[in-house]
Amino acid sequence: MRPFLAALLLAAAPLPALAAPVKVEEASIADLQTMMTSGKASSVAITRAYLARIAAMDRRGPALRAVIAINPDALAEAKVLDAERRAGHLRGPLHGVPVLIKDNIETLDPIATTAGSLALKDNVTRRDAPVVARLRAAGAVILGKTNLSEWANIRSTHSMSGWSAIGGLVRNPYALDRTACGSSSGSGAAVAASFAGAAVGTETDGSVVCPSSLNGLVGLKPSIGLVSRTRVVPISHSQDTPGPMARSVRDVAAMLSAMVAADPEDPATAGTQAHDYVTSLSPGALAGVRVAVLTPEGMSLDLSAAFGQALAVLKEAGAVLVEVKATDRKGLGAAEQVVLHTELKADLNAYLATTPPAVRARTLTDLIAFDSGHATAEMPFFAQETFEAADTTKGLDDPAYKAARATSLRLAGAEGIDAMLKAANATVLVEPSYGPAWYSDTVYGDQYGGPSSSELPAVAGYPNLTVPMGLVRGLPVGLSFIATKFGEATVLGAGYAYEQRSHARVPPRYLPTANALPGLEAAR
């Protein structure tokens, strides 16, 4: 049996032998460490508890379909880490903590890195992406791989977030008929459902922030150049980055601290140095801090009320709130599209050239042909017009591409986030991350026209931290904290101070729908 299929079956199979009296639901990284330090639970027992939870809930029960594959070596890794702990050796704050990795990031485990596509079902590289190697070095147990929007949601503009040919459709733990967003859909749903202590997603534009917001999580899209992108299935070297997703700001800070490092194979990270983002967190971080407030147009009354409550919490925490006007983004979307299409072809071709011989698709052209030849499995809901458009681009030396990148950076950075912060004389900008989750729609794909905080920081390469700000009609919404490049300590500090006062996160209830509300039927 192929390693990929074996791992996939493990994710779906019952694991009665792995049942353990360890409560991992809603447990923080600090909680897990306390269990292990006190001797109440070992890493093996905690890993077994997460595996049992995945077995009970991922393909049965609410059937979240958040996990593509279980790492068959996870328990062995936990056993080694337990032995190291007994010997007095701790690798770091993540020692013994199980984490999940989005399935477009390579791991050396005997499982494939598929990006959700059948074209990569044999992509067993047996090599760690540097970001995964960093997590292992910090003591994390690599529990398995999470489902995602196939190809990180870049194949079509009519896609349905959270669906992949390999993993099926991820379901939102708060309302199973709603989207988990994407492309880090599985990472979002899995962490919300307590399938692991934390997870790693990736973002090009919204793919960490949106699933974190819609699944009631804290998620950080880091600055470009802070975390290595080597051995991550790419879209765009200008905008791609892995990012941590967890149930608290402290846990995200702990994950980020382990992930940050310079990588000689990723020039963007040159000069980057390790940093501890946890120790500087303080509930008083907002006292006297000027905060730029961007209020999107067209918010629903419910979302507007939630945003107003969040602003009141910021003010109570000592923040000085300064309203700012949105900057002119005319031309930004078109420029970003040129950049993403051009870099997709160049970067994906370069990545495919490094895959094992068992992977037959070696170029974007090959992938398009593969999808066409396997249309029933690969394209039951949406096509691949973005792939096809990207395949016509002229390369990284094309003057049109270079001009589009310059326009993108100017509109998103100097004339976007930088300008708004300058107008408010502020160090951090806040706005709603997204509205509540929309329906998963197999006919029309993603149907969302509400606010989104992702575009400017994604294009500029700046940090974007989303923190839960409560529920709107039973569905989570988030508050974004945005700063200039390498302002991670700023957004984490502000987000932590807000979180410690708001306590706005509500665990999921796995309801079949969010529409079980009074008022749906007329009074009689």
C-alpha positions, 0 to 999 in steps of 0.5 A: 500500500502506498504511504499516502493511502495508508496515512489517509486510511489512518485518518479515517479509521477508528482508533479504540486503542488510542482512547486516553483519559486526557482532556485536550478539548480547548487546552492551550499550549501552556495547559498541555505543558502543565500536564506534562510537567506535572506528570498528569499526562505524557506527550504520548497520552496527549497525542493519543487523545488528539488522534482519538478526537480526530477519529471520532470527529473528522470522518464521522460525527460532525465529519469535519474533513479537516485532516488529510493524513495522520503522520504514522510516526507521531506516537513514536515522535511523542515517545522520544520527546517523553524520554527527553523530558524524563532525561531533563532535556526540553527542546523548547516551549512546544516540547511534546505538543502535537501540531498539524501542518497544512498539506502544502508544506513538506514534512519528512514523514512518510506522507505526501504533500498534495496541496489537495490535488491528485496530481501530487498524491505521490509527492512523498518528498521525505524532507522537512520544510525549514518551518517544520524543521524549526517546529521539530527543533522546538519540540513539536510533534507533527501530528499530520496534515490538514485539508485545504482549498485545493492549490491554496485556492488559486486554480479558479475564481469560482472555487468553493473554499475548503474543497480539495479532490484529495480531502473533500469539503472542510466543514465549519465546526460552528455550523456545518453547512457554512464555509471554513474559508480558505485556503487554510480551511483544515487548519482552521477547522481542526484547531477550532475542534481541538484536533491539535494544540495549534496548526500552521497555515499559509497565506497569499491573500487571506488564507490564514486570516479568513479561516482563523476569523471564521473558525473563531481562532487567533491567526497571524499572517506574518511579514514576508521575510520572517518565516521561510517559504522553502519546500512550501507549494508556492503561489507567489514569492512576493506574498506567500508565507506560512502562519500560525493558527491557534485558540489564543494570542499566547499560543500563536506567539509561541508558535511564531517564536519557533517558526522564525529564522533565516533560511539561505534558500529563501532570500527574503529571510536574509537577516531575520533573527529568532525572537521570543514573542511570548515574554513581551506580551502584556495586558497593559500593552494598549495603554496610551497607544494610538490606534487607527480605526478603519470602519468598512462601508456596508457592514451588517448591523450585527457586525457593526455592533460587534465591531463597536463593542470591540472598539469599546474594549480597546478604549477601556484598555487605554487605547487612543482611537483615531478614525481613518478613511480608507485609501484609494485602492483603484488598480490594486486588484488588477495589479495583484492579479498580474503578480500572482498569475506571473509568479504562480507559473514561475514559482510552481514550475520551479517547485515541481522540478524538485518533486520525486520522479513519481510526480508526473506533472513537472510544469503548470502546463502538465497540471492543466492537462492532468486536471482535464484528463481527470475532470470528474475527480478534479473539476466537479464544481469549478474549473481551472481558468486561473491556471490557464491564465497564469500559463500564458504569462511571460515570466518574471522579466516581463515589464508588465509584471514588474510594473504591476508589482511596483503598483501593488507595493505602492498602493498597499504599502506607502499609499495604503497602510503606511498612509493610514497609520501616518494620518492617525499618528498610530502604530497599529490599525484595526478593522473587522477581519471578515464577516460571518461564514457564508454557505458552502455552495457547490453551484455558485462557489464562494459567495461573499461580499462583506469586509475583508482585512487581508488585501493590503497587508498581504500585498504589502507584506505586512503582519495581520493578526486576527483575534476573535471578537465574538459571534454574529448570529452564532458564527465567529467574527474576528478583529484584525490588528495590522502594522508595518513590516516586521511589526509582529510584536506590535500586533501581538501585544495589542491583540493580547491586550484586547483578548485579555479584556474581551474574552470573546472566543466561544468554542464551537457546538457543531450545529448542523446550521446557523439558521436554527434561530427564532423568527424564520417562520412568520407569526400566526 
